[in-house]
Amino acid sequence: MPALLLCAAGFLALRPELRLAVPELIGITAAMVLALSFALYRGGRGGIGWSPRCIILIALVLRLMFLASPPQLSDDLYRYLWDGSNILRGINPYQAAPARTVPPASLKAAHALINHPEYVTIYPPTAQLVFAAGATLGGLTGLKALLVLFDLALCGLIVVLLRQLTLPPWLAVLYAWNPLPVLEIAGSGHVDGAGLSLLVAALVLTLRGAPRETSEAPRRGPAQAAGLLFAAACLVKLFPLPLTPVLFLLTPRVRRLEFSLGCATGLAALTLPFWPELAHITQSLDAYARNWEFAGFAYNTLRTATGSGTTARLTLSLIFACCLMVLVGKLAMELKRAESPAERGRAALTACYRITLALLLTTPTLQPWYALSLAALFPMSAGPAGLVLCWAVFLTYQVQIPYFVLGKWIESPAVTAALFLAPLLAWLLARMSGGRTARG
């Protein structure tokens, strides 16, 4: 199977323009996901023995294929380079929107390609530090190289977490060899992998601090460090915020104050250097929350039914909040019954997976790389809905063809519907068949 995945990825890497090869991209990534599905099926019967070293090596080769190529499916990387370069020049990235800034000669090319230059950067402080570190390595390729290193670290941390959960380490291939992180991080250079690596590191430390025996006291240290890492993860992108109650409940009761102090310390240490200009980010976040939409079937349906985009957004927020409360309440009961740290950890990771899936299905804006958060949790809580969704997001790249050729952004209602309904159908079929992966 590794040879098949390498050949498939190599074919895509050799395409001169992926925006004109979307049908091939969809077909080849489907074949790669089917191969991973077969691995999941076969592994459940004891037929797989890939070592962590092999998993990381193949993951590295897959990513190296796309490292040197410029981003084609997204232009976010140019904003990253602009923000990071500003920090290196002593300029606060939240000070002014790119459209109101005259770029130096070395950044004119990147400045011209920034999307929505009229807005101040929307990326939080930890992401800004990553951008600055990447900018020191030299241009787009240097920044992508750093993001790939974070992604490979995430692959290794997933192996560690699987062992803590007493799950087979080979399950890490469900993320490490998945075409989604390969294309979205190594190819397009999205920063999500950095945040996910910090999130998984926080989970690893939280489980490490748990007592191994019921009579053993929880260990000092890991809870506060986990809080620091979790705060840092939330300040790469805000998506881990709904997972806060999960990590809080997973932390031993006597160490929850330490976890909270770690979160507060990390939040203060990372945000204070950017004040007071950091307050400008709220303008961009407000514009995103009120106006952005893409591939959101639930949002489109509610907007059509109510005649109001605002009502649709508020309704979806309420639906997600209800899902969050139900899932957190269910987790609280499961943690009371759990008899070991591994059992507690598996329950918590399943809750994280389900919360993330609910968030993706209710968001008005579902860019393909948003599903990276689900893909990173998939090895610890594999389910058919998540596997289908992590591939189906590639369907939305059909907008790239008319946009690249005609300059027109034309979404397909059929694709948007498929992106929402296909995961639900996969989950329903698994439930009807009584499969063990019917968790979602």
Protein Blocks (a to p, Z undefined) as FASTA:
>chain_A
ZZmmmmmmmmmmmpmblklmmmmmmmmmmmmmmmmmmmmmmmmnopaccdfklmmmmmmm
mmmmmmmpccfkbcklmmmmmmmmmmmnopafklpcfklpccdfklmmmmmmpghklbcc
fbdfklmmmmmmmmmnopjklmmmmmmmmmmmmmmmmmmmmmmnopafklmmmmmmpmkl
mmmmmmnopaklmmmmmmmmmmmmmmmmpcfbfkbccdehjlmmmmmmmmmmmmmpmklm
mmmmmmmmmpcfklmmmmmmmmmmmmmmmmmmmpmklmmmmmmmmmmmmmgcchilklmm
mmmmnopaklmmmmmmmmmmmmmmmmmmmmmmmmmmpcbfklmmmmmmmmmmmmmmmmmm
mpfbdcfklmmmmmmmmmmmgcfklmmmmmmmmmmmmmmmmmmmnopacddfklmmmmmm
mmmmmmmmmmmnopaklnZZ
